[in-house]
Amino acid sequence: MLSFLFWREVIVLFGVLFSTYTDIKKGLIYDRVTYPMLLLGVLLLLFEFSYAGFNYLYAVVPLLVFVIGYIVYFMGKIGGGDVKLFTAIALLLPVFEGEIFLLNVLFVAAITSIVFVSIYYFSKYARKGISFSENSRDIAKAVFIGLLLIVYFGVMVKMGFSAKILLFLLLPIFCGLLFFAFQTGIKRSFFLKKVPLSKLEEDEIIAREFLSGKAVSVLNTGFKGVLSGKEIMRLKKAGVSEVPVYRDMPPFAPFILIGVVFSLFYPHFFSELFFFL
């Protein structure tokens, strides 16, 4: 059992709560919130090691979270602030009630965000006017993936996998496929911005699907999905005037908050859902 468990919970809860506020208001998770959380997490971790002995999970879990989070950030899928917040949570509450706390948090955050974001933006896109021709490739891919999932889960049920889990996952899977099918139109309508080079910032998410001209040869290489100072300098040398990037992306911190609150009350949700039903 972790020492100072109550204070760990308080720090995580208030840190995520404040991050949610700033993410909604400014679209940012500030370092002045995550860095103190990280520092406190490291200090508490060192205290735990000296007081209760080494527990590899308390060190391995935050390290894995940071490494995986950084890779996903590098690919342009999440923000750097999200990675720092995940790592801080993993440091402060690596294990809670015998469970890996962040696993439960991320699962709840993922399914709630998929459902909300998909329904919200698809309804906005539908009101604006759906272009089926623009999304035809993604629609075909979504249908194919959906058919594969039907076959896969059918086989799993035949092998004894619980149908209750499938019913629980049905809505998030459907919403995820719906967003995937119309992602090109949704991104173009609500997130795509063509930003002049002089106004580009580091850590901008590159809109690879909409790259054209000289920017393709400079940016459309490898898996990197965020801009750095080096890429901006290369764009200047190539004579690129503007770059398509994604801005005003939906904040993820509110869903992390939902995951944290839910997981503090139901820490065994993930394991019970997948291992005991």
WOVEN-V322625 format. One record per residue. N is the residue number from 1. RES is the residue in three letters. SS is DSSP state (a for helix, b for strand, c for the rest). BURIAL is I if it has 16 or more other C-alpha atoms within 10 Angstrom, else O. Layout:
N | RES | SS | BURIAL
N | RES | SS | BURIAL
This chain:
1 | MET | c | O
2 | LEU | c | I
3 | SER | c | O
4 | PHE | c | O
5 | LEU | a | O
6 | PHE | a | O
7 | TRP | a | O
8 | ARG | a | I
9 | GLU | a | I
10 | VAL | a | O
11 | ILE | a | I
12 | VAL | a | I
13 | LEU | a | I
14 | PHE | a | O
15 | GLY | a | I
16 | VAL | a | I
17 | LEU | a | I
18 | PHE | a | I
19 | SER | a | I
20 | THR | a | I
21 | TYR | a | O
22 | THR | a | I
23 | ASP | a | I
24 | ILE | a | O
25 | LYS | a | O
26 | LYS | a | O
27 | GLY | c | I
28 | LEU | c | I
29 | ILE | c | I
30 | TYR | c | I
31 | ASP | a | O
32 | ARG | a | O
33 | VAL | a | I
34 | THR | a | I
35 | TYR | a | O
36 | PRO | a | O
37 | MET | a | I
38 | LEU | a | I
39 | LEU | a | O
40 | LEU | a | I
41 | GLY | a | I
42 | VAL | a | I
43 | LEU | a | O
44 | LEU | a | I
45 | LEU | a | I
46 | LEU | a | I
47 | PHE | a | O
48 | GLU | a | I
49 | PHE | a | O
50 | SER | a | O
51 | TYR | a | O
52 | ALA | a | O
53 | GLY | c | O
54 | PHE | c | O
55 | ASN | c | O
56 | TYR | a | O
57 | LEU | a | O
58 | TYR | a | I
59 | ALA | a | I
60 | VAL | a | O
61 | VAL | a | I
62 | PRO | a | I
63 | LEU | a | O
64 | LEU | a | O
65 | VAL | a | I
66 | PHE | a | I
67 | VAL | a | O
68 | ILE | a | O
69 | GLY | a | I
70 | TYR | a | I
71 | ILE | a | I
72 | VAL | a | I
73 | TYR | a | I
74 | PHE | a | I
75 | MET | c | I
76 | GLY | c | I
77 | LYS | c | O
78 | ILE | c | I
79 | GLY | c | I
80 | GLY | a | I
81 | GLY | a | I
82 | ASP | a | I
83 | VAL | a | I
84 | LYS | a | I
85 | LEU | a | I
86 | PHE | a | I
87 | THR | a | I
88 | ALA | a | I
89 | ILE | a | I
90 | ALA | a | I
91 | LEU | a | I
92 | LEU | a | I
93 | LEU | c | I
94 | PRO | c | I
95 | VAL | b | I
96 | PHE | b | I
97 | GLU | c | O
98 | GLY | c | O
99 | GLU | b | I
100 | ILE | b | I
101 | PHE | a | I
102 | LEU | a | I
103 | LEU | a | I
104 | ASN | a | I
105 | VAL | a | I
106 | LEU | a | I
107 | PHE | a | I
108 | VAL | a | I
109 | ALA | a | I
110 | ALA | a | I
111 | ILE | a | I
112 | THR | a | I
113 | SER | a | I
114 | ILE | a | I
115 | VAL | a | I
116 | PHE | a | O
117 | VAL | a | I
118 | SER | a | I
119 | ILE | a | I
120 | TYR | a | O
121 | TYR | a | I
122 | PHE | a | I
123 | SER | a | O
124 | LYS | a | O
125 | TYR | a | I
126 | ALA | a | O
127 | ARG | a | O
128 | LYS | a | O
129 | GLY | c | O
130 | ILE | c | I
131 | SER | c | O
132 | PHE | c | O
133 | SER | c | O
134 | GLU | c | O
135 | ASN | c | I
136 | SER | a | O
137 | ARG | a | O
138 | ASP | a | I
139 | ILE | a | I
140 | ALA | a | O
141 | LYS | a | O
142 | ALA | a | I
143 | VAL | a | O
144 | PHE | a | O
145 | ILE | a | O
146 | GLY | a | O
147 | LEU | a | O
148 | LEU | a | O
149 | LEU | a | O
150 | ILE | a | O
151 | VAL | a | O
152 | TYR | a | O
153 | PHE | a | O
154 | GLY | a | O
155 | VAL | a | O
156 | MET | a | O
157 | VAL | a | O
158 | LYS | a | O
159 | MET | c | O
160 | GLY | c | O
161 | PHE | c | I
162 | SER | c | I
163 | ALA | a | O
164 | LYS | a | O
165 | ILE | a | O
166 | LEU | a | O
167 | LEU | a | O
168 | PHE | a | O
169 | LEU | a | O
170 | LEU | a | O
171 | LEU | a | O
172 | PRO | a | I
173 | ILE | a | I
174 | PHE | a | I
175 | CYS | a | I
176 | GLY | a | I
177 | LEU | a | I
178 | LEU | a | I
179 | PHE | a | I
180 | PHE | a | I
181 | ALA | a | I
182 | PHE | c | I
183 | GLN | a | I
184 | THR | a | I
185 | GLY | a | I
186 | ILE | a | I
187 | LYS | a | I
188 | ARG | a | O
189 | SER | a | O
190 | PHE | a | I
191 | PHE | c | I
192 | LEU | b | I
193 | LYS | b | I
194 | LYS | b | I
195 | VAL | b | I
196 | PRO | b | O
197 | LEU | a | I
198 | SER | a | O
199 | LYS | a | O
200 | LEU | c | I
201 | GLU | c | O
202 | GLU | c | O
203 | ASP | c | I
204 | GLU | c | I
205 | ILE | b | I
206 | ILE | b | I
207 | ALA | c | I
208 | ARG | a | I
209 | GLU | a | O
210 | PHE | a | I
211 | LEU | c | I
212 | SER | c | O
213 | GLY | c | O
214 | LYS | a | O
215 | ALA | a | I
216 | VAL | a | O
217 | SER | a | O
218 | VAL | a | O
219 | LEU | a | I
220 | ASN | c | I
221 | THR | c | O
222 | GLY | c | O
223 | PHE | c | O
224 | LYS | c | I
225 | GLY | c | I
226 | VAL | b | I
227 | LEU | c | I
228 | SER | c | O
229 | GLY | a | O
230 | LYS | a | O
231 | GLU | a | O
232 | ILE | a | I
233 | MET | a | O
234 | ARG | a | O
235 | LEU | a | I
236 | LYS | a | O
237 | LYS | a | O
238 | ALA | a | O
239 | GLY | c | O
240 | VAL | c | I
241 | SER | c | O
242 | GLU | b | I
243 | VAL | b | I
244 | PRO | b | I
245 | VAL | b | I
246 | TYR | b | I
247 | ARG | c | I
248 | ASP | c | O
249 | MET | c | O
250 | PRO | c | O
251 | PRO | c | I
252 | PHE | c | I
253 | ALA | a | I
254 | PRO | a | I
255 | PHE | a | I
256 | ILE | a | I
257 | LEU | a | I
258 | ILE | a | I
259 | GLY | a | I
260 | VAL | a | I
261 | VAL | a | I
262 | PHE | a | I
263 | SER | a | I
264 | LEU | a | I
265 | PHE | a | O
266 | TYR | c | O
267 | PRO | c | I
268 | HIS | c | I
269 | PHE | a | I
270 | PHE | a | I
271 | SER | a | O
272 | GLU | a | O
273 | LEU | a | O
274 | PHE | a | O
275 | PHE | a | O
276 | PHE | a | O
277 | LEU | c | O
